[in-house]
């Protein structure tokens, strides 16, 4: 959720009112509903209301400290809700500790416990309503931020397409800047190239730009510094699509040898505790999903068999962790001799880079088109997860012929176990260029956590149901 203009003070006011309401409801629960639990004597509600000034002040200070009131744009609402849950929990624990130290025994600990849950629900609901209202206005062009993309290359164009397709984010792409004379005057996905980078100051003023994003790592450092300086001078927000070094920032350490400063990048270590935890989670969830989805498997098997000749399952050699090869299983979605026909359709690929994808592959069966649209053909890969060849979340497992064309930095995505779903799948799937897919995979490897896996699994649900980018 973006917190600009009137949104931030509105949020503070709403939070203050809901915290008070939450404690009033908690008081009612404790002394009027669950009065049989603990002492029955009730301190007048006026006493609690008198303490609310102090409580609201403490809670708002904690909210501010944990970044709930920072100006930021969060694509996933549950990111903010999860952070809110953590902050409300911390605020409740701090309040309980302060009351214990202050020895104000009249303040019921049960009220604090109830308020923790009630306040979280009220605050989360308020953020949902405010966020949806803001998205409603953004879609209609109210309060949107005007964005200028520096670099009309593959990444810049992909960024523009994704922002155009998600107007609820409140960002309007007004144009590109690029020094390539071939691109000047052209437009990509309806977004024009307004000029070269040297004209950035005039273009920002003429188009009332609010944000500038550099989408390419090809610009010299001196030129990037000039762009940052111009943005600072004009009060324009500046962003940069990270290169590999920025993505690996969590493993960067500085030091010196003989007085010369050096930057050291530690090796990725996907062994030990976190590898064990991830494997345990994969084993448990894949076992449960295989049991729950067994009836669906049976229906799909019948549909595939009735639709076309050939085996039910399709197995294909893939490249897994550290280059080890394995067979990934899918429900067959193509005609029986699809692999033999590959050379005939190879030139029709609609995705740049080392991936072969066609929106309307002529080899697909009728049932296969349905399976592909909703990614149901991938379900048998749960068996691969169960036996440890794949993970529920991770980089897409590539074909051997794709890996043959990898550069050294592309192979970095092979350092961990491949996944059934991942950042690439929930970020647009086939609409994402190959280079951007690799960046997403490397970001995942560098920033893995159980919470990140959980978010990706949740985001997979709407991605599958909408079928966007699936082909």
C-alpha positions in Angstrom: 0.0 0.0 0.0 1.4 3.4 -0.9 1.1 5.9 1.9 1.3 9.4 0.4 -0.6 12.7 0.8 -3.7 12.2 3.0 -3.3 8.5 3.3 -0.6 8.6 6.1 -2.5 11.0 8.5 -5.7 9.2 7.7 -4.1 5.9 8.6 -2.7 7.3 11.9 -6.2 8.6 12.8 -7.9 5.3 11.9 -5.3 3.3 13.8 -5.8 5.4 16.9 -9.6 5.0 16.8 -9.4 1.3 16.2 -6.9 0.7 19.0 -9.4 2.4 21.4 -12.3 0.5 20.0 -10.3 -2.8 20.3 -9.7 -2.2 24.0 -13.3 -1.3 24.6 -14.5 -4.5 23.0 -11.8 -6.4 24.9 -13.1 -4.9 28.2 -16.6 -6.0 27.2 -15.5 -9.5 26.4 -13.6 -9.8 29.7 -16.2 -8.4 32.1 -19.5 -9.0 30.3 -19.0 -12.1 28.2 -16.3 -14.1 29.9 -16.8 -12.7 33.4 -16.7 -16.2 34.9 -13.0 -16.5 34.1 -10.9 -15.0 36.9 -12.0 -12.3 39.4 -15.4 -10.9 38.8 -14.8 -7.4 40.1 -14.6 -5.0 37.3 -12.7 -1.7 37.2 -15.0 1.0 35.6 -14.5 1.4 31.9 -13.7 5.0 32.4 -10.4 3.9 34.1 -9.4 2.1 31.0 -10.3 5.0 28.8 -8.1 7.2 30.9 -5.2 4.9 30.2 -5.9 4.8 26.5 -4.0 8.0 25.8 -0.8 6.4 27.0 -1.6 3.1 25.3 -2.3 4.7 21.9 0.8 6.8 22.1 3.0 3.7 22.9 1.4 1.6 20.1 1.7 4.3 17.5 5.3 4.9 18.4 6.0 1.2 18.0 4.1 1.2 14.6 6.3 4.0 13.5 9.5 2.3 14.7 8.6 -0.9 12.8 7.9 1.1 9.5 4.1 0.8 9.3 3.9 4.5 8.4 6.7 4.6 5.9 5.9 5.8 2.4 6.2 2.6 0.3 4.3 0.6 -2.3 3.7 -3.0 -1.4 2.3 -5.2 -4.2 1.2 -8.0 -1.8 -1.3 -6.9 0.9 -0.5 -9.9 3.0 3.1 -8.6 3.3 1.8 -5.7 5.2 -0.7 -7.7 7.2 2.1 -10.1 8.3 4.2 -7.2 9.4 1.1 -5.7 11.2 0.6 -9.0 13.1 4.2 -8.9 14.2 4.0 -5.3 15.3 0.7 -5.7 17.2 2.2 -8.7 19.0 5.3 -6.7 20.0 3.1 -3.8 21.1 1.0 -6.1 23.2 4.0 -7.7 24.9 5.6 -4.3 25.6 2.3 -3.1 27.1 2.0 -6.2 29.3 5.6 -5.7 30.4 5.1 -2.1 31.3 2.0 -2.8 33.3 3.8 -5.6 35.1 6.7 -3.3 36.0 4.3 -0.4 37.0 2.3 -2.8 39.1 -1.0 -1.4 38.0 -2.9 -4.6 38.9 -6.3 -3.1 38.1 -5.5 -3.4 34.3 -6.6 -6.9 33.4 -4.1 -9.1 31.6 -7.0 -10.8 29.9 -8.0 -7.5 28.3 -4.5 -7.2 26.9 -4.8 -10.7 25.5 -8.2 -10.1 23.9 -7.1 -6.7 22.6 -4.1 -8.2 20.8 -6.3 -10.3 18.7 -9.2 -7.8 18.2 -6.9 -4.9 17.4 -5.1 -6.9 14.9 -8.3 -7.9 13.1 -9.6 -4.3 13.1 -6.3 -2.8 11.9 -5.9 -5.4 9.2 -9.5 -4.9 8.0 -8.9 -1.1 7.9 -5.8 -1.6 5.8 -7.7 -3.9 3.5 -10.4 -1.3 3.0 -8.0 1.6 2.6 -5.8 -0.4 0.2 -8.8 -1.4 -2.0 -10.1 2.1 -2.0 -6.8 3.4 -3.1 -6.5 0.8 -5.8 -10.0 1.7 -7.0 -8.8 5.4 -7.4 -5.6 4.3 -9.1 -7.3 2.3 -11.7 -9.3 5.5 -12.6 -6.2 7.6 -12.8 -6.6 9.4 -9.5 -3.4 10.0 -7.5 -1.2 8.0 -9.8 2.6 8.4 -10.0 4.1 9.3 -13.3 7.1 7.1 -14.1 9.9 7.6 -16.6 12.0 4.5 -17.5 15.6 5.1 -18.5 16.5 2.3 -20.9 14.1 0.8 -23.5 15.8 -2.6 -23.5 14.4 -6.0 -22.7 14.1 -5.3 -18.9 12.7 -1.8 -19.4 10.0 -3.0 -21.8 9.1 -5.9 -19.5 8.8 -3.4 -16.6 6.5 -1.2 -18.7 4.3 -4.1 -19.7 3.8 -5.3 -16.2 3.0 -1.8 -14.8 0.5 -1.2 -17.7 -1.1 -4.5 -16.8 -1.4 -3.6 -13.1 -3.0 -0.1 -12.9 -4.0 -0.7 -9.3 -0.3 -0.1 -8.4 -0.9 3.6 -9.1 2.0 4.0 -11.6 1.6 5.4 -15.1 4.5 4.9 -17.4 4.8 8.1 -19.5 7.8 7.1 -21.6 11.3 5.8 -22.1 14.7 7.4 -22.4 17.3 5.7 -24.5 20.6 6.6 -26.2 20.1 4.0 -29.0 19.3 6.1 -32.1 17.3 3.1 -33.6 14.8 3.3 -30.7 14.3 7.1 -30.6 10.8 8.1 -31.8 9.5 4.5 -31.5 7.1 3.2 -28.9 7.0 -0.2 -27.1 3.7 -1.5 -25.9 2.2 1.9 -26.5 4.9 3.7 -24.4 7.0 6.2 -26.5 10.8 6.7 -26.4 10.8 10.4 -25.6 14.5 11.2 -26.2 18.0 10.4 -25.1 19.3 10.5 -21.5 20.9 13.9 -22.0 17.4 15.4 -22.2 16.2 13.9 -18.9 15.9 17.2 -17.1 13.7 18.9 -19.7 11.6 15.7 -20.2 11.0 15.4 -16.4 9.8 19.0 -16.3 7.7 18.8 -19.5 6.0 15.6 -18.4 5.7 16.3 -14.7 7.5 13.1 -13.8 7.3 11.8 -10.2 9.6 8.8 -10.4 12.6 7.7 -12.6 13.7 4.1 -12.9 17.0 3.0 -14.6 16.2 -0.4 -16.0 19.6 -1.2 -17.5 23.0 -1.9 -16.1 24.7 -0.7 -19.3 24.8 2.9 -18.4 28.2 4.1 -17.2 28.5 4.9 -13.4 29.2 8.6 -14.1 26.0 8.9 -16.2 23.9 7.1 -13.5 25.3 9.6 -10.9 24.3 12.5 -13.2 20.8 11.1 -13.4 20.6 10.7 -9.6 21.8 14.3 -9.2 19.2 15.7 -11.7 16.4 13.7 -9.9 17.5 15.0 -6.5 17.5 18.6 -7.8 14.0 18.3 -9.2 12.6 16.4 -6.2 11.9 13.3 -8.2 12.1 9.8 -6.7 14.8 7.6 -8.1 14.9 3.8 -8.4 17.4 1.4 -10.0 16.7 -2.1 -11.3 19.4 -4.0 -9.4 22.3 -5.7 -11.1 23.8 -8.9 -9.8 26.1 -7.2 -7.3 23.1 -5.4 -5.7 21.1 -8.7 -5.6 24.0 -10.4 -3.8 24.3 -7.5 -1.3 23.4 -9.8 1.6 26.6 -11.8 1.0 28.9 -8.8 0.4 31.6 -8.0 3.0 34.2 -5.3 2.9 37.8 -5.5 4.0 41.3 -4.5 3.0 44.6 -5.9 2.1 47.7 -3.8 2.4 45.5 -0.7 2.7 43.6 -1.5 -0.5 39.8 -1.8 0.1 38.3 -5.0 -1.2 34.7 -6.3 -1.5 34.3 -10.0 -0.8 31.2 -12.0 -2.0 30.7 -15.1 0.1 29.8 -18.4 -1.5 26.2 -19.5 -1.5 25.7 -22.2 1.1 22.5 -24.2 0.6 23.4 -26.9 3.1 22.9 -27.4 6.8 19.9 -26.2 8.8 17.9 -24.2 6.2 18.3 -27.0 3.6 17.0 -29.5 6.2 14.0 -27.3 7.1 13.1 -26.7 3.5 13.3 -30.4 2.7 11.1 -31.3 5.7 8.5 -28.7 4.7 8.5 -30.0 1.1 8.1 -33.6 2.2 5.2 -32.8 4.5 3.3 -30.5 2.2 3.8 -32.7 -0.9 2.5 -35.7 1.0 -0.6 -33.9 2.1 -1.2 -32.4 -1.4 -0.9 -35.8 -3.1 -3.5 -37.3 -0.7 -5.9 -34.3 -1.1 -5.6 -34.1 -4.8 -5.9 -37.8 -5.5 -9.5 -37.5 -6.7 -8.5 -34.6 -9.1 -5.7 -36.8 -10.4 -8.2 -39.5 -11.3 -10.5 -37.1 -13.1 -7.6 -35.7 -15.1 -6.3 -39.1 -16.0 -9.7 -40.1 -17.4 -10.0 -36.8 -19.4 -6.5 -37.2 -20.9 -7.2 -40.9 -21.9 -10.5 -40.1 -23.5 -9.2 -37.1 -25.4 -6.2 -38.4 -27.3 -4.0 -41.4 -27.9 -0.8 -41.8 -25.9 0.4 -42.2 -22.3 -1.2 -40.4 -19.4 2.1 -39.0 -18.1 4.9 -37.2 -19.9 8.4 -37.5 -18.5 11.1 -35.1 -19.6 14.8 -34.9 -18.7 15.5 -31.8 -16.7 18.6 -30.2 -15.0 18.4 -30.0 -11.3 20.6 -28.8 -8.4 24.3 -28.5 -9.3 23.6 -29.8 -12.9 22.3 -33.2 -11.8 19.7 -34.6 -14.3 16.4 -36.1 -13.4 13.1 -36.9 -15.1 10.3 -34.4 -14.3 6.7 -35.7 -14.6 3.7 -34.0 -16.1 0.3 -34.9 -17.3 0.6 -35.2 -21.1 -0.8 -32.1 -22.7 0.5 -32.6 -26.3 0.1 -35.2 -29.1 2.0 -38.4 -28.7 4.9 -37.5 -31.0 5.3 -33.9 -29.8 9.0 -34.1 -29.1 9.6 -35.4 -32.6 7.8 -32.3 -34.0 10.0 -29.9 -32.0 12.3 -29.0 -34.8 9.2 -28.0 -36.9 8.0 -25.4 -34.4 11.3 -24.4 -32.8 11.4 -21.1 -34.8 7.9 -20.1 -33.6 9.1 -19.4 -30.0 7.6 -16.2 -28.6 9.9 -15.9 -25.6 13.4 -14.3 -25.8 16.3 -16.1 -24.4 17.0 -19.8 -23.6 13.3 -20.8 -23.3 10.9 -22.2 -25.8 7.3 -21.0 -25.5 4.4 -20.6 -27.9 1.0 -19.2 -27.0 -0.9 -21.5 -29.4 1.3 -24.5 -29.7 -0.2 -26.6 -32.5 1.0 -29.8 -30.7 -1.4 -29.2 -27.8 -4.5 -31.5 -27.4 -7.9 -30.1 -26.4 -7.5 -31.2 -22.8 -3.9 -30.1 -23.0 -4.8 -26.5 -23.6 -7.0 -26.5 -20.5 -4.2 -28.2 -18.5 -1.6 -25.7 -19.6 -3.9 -22.6 -19.0 -4.3 -23.5 -15.3 -0.9 -25.3 -14.9 -2.7 -28.5 -14.0 -0.1 -30.5 -16.1 2.5 -29.6 -13.5 0.7 -31.5 -10.7 2.6 -34.8 -11.1 5.7 -32.9 -10.2 4.5 -33.3 -6.6 6.0 -36.8 -6.9 9.3 -35.2 -7.8 9.0 -33.1 -4.7 8.1 -36.1 -2.5 11.3 -38.0 -3.5 13.5 -34.9 -3.2 14.3 -34.2 -6.9 12.4 -30.9 -6.8 11.1 -28.5 -4.2 7.7 -26.8 -4.0 9.3 -23.4 -4.5 12.5 -22.8 -6.5 13.8 -21.9 -9.9 12.2 -23.5 -12.9 14.0 -26.7 -13.9 15.6 -26.1 -17.3 16.0 -28.5 -20.2 19.5 -29.8 -21.0 19.4 -28.0 -24.4 18.6 -24.7 -22.6 21.5 -25.1 -20.1 23.9 -25.6 -23.1 23.4 -22.0 -24.0 23.7 -20.6 -20.4 26.4 -18.2 -19.6 28.3 -18.5 -16.3 25.9 -16.2 -14.3 22.9 -18.1 -15.7 24.2 -21.3 -14.1 23.9 -19.7 -10.7 20.2 -20.6 -10.8 21.2 -24.3 -10.7 22.8 -24.0 -7.2 19.6 -25.0 -5.5 16.8 -27.6 -6.0 14.4 -26.5 -8.8 10.8 -25.8 -7.8 7.2 -26.5 -9.1 6.5 -22.8 -8.6 8.7 -19.7 -8.0 9.1 -16.0 -8.3 9.1 -16.3 -12.1 5.8 -18.1 -12.1 4.0 -15.6 -9.9 5.5 -12.6 -11.6 4.1 -13.1 -15.1 5.5 -16.5 -16.2 6.0 -16.6 -20.0 5.6 -12.8 -20.2 8.9 -12.4 -18.3 12.1 -12.2 -20.4 14.7 -14.9 -19.7 17.3 -12.5 -18.3 14.7 -11.1 -15.9 13.7 -14.7 -14.9 17.3 -15.4 -14.0 17.5 -12.2 -11.9 14.4 -13.3 -10.0 15.8 -16.8 -9.4 19.1 -15.3 -8.1 17.1 -12.9 -5.8 15.2 -15.9 -4.4 18.5 -17.9 -3.8 20.1 -14.9 -2.0 17.0 -14.0 0.1 15.4 -17.4 0.8 13.2 -17.8 3.9 10.2 -19.9 4.9 8.1 -16.7 4.8 9.2 -16.0 1.2 8.3 -19.6 0.2 4.9 -19.1 1.9 4.2 -15.9 0.0 5.1 -17.5 -3.3 2.8 -20.4 -2.6 0.0 -18.1 -1.8 0.6 -15.9 -4.9 0.6 -19.1 -7.0 -3.1 -19.6 -6.3 -4.3 -16.4 -8.1 -1.6 -16.9 -10.8 -3.0 -20.4 -11.6 -6.6 -19.4 -11.4 -6.2 -16.4 -13.7 -4.0 -18.4 -16.1 -2.1 -15.1 -16.9 1.1 -15.7 -18.8 0.6 -19.4 -19.0 1.5 -21.0 -22.3 
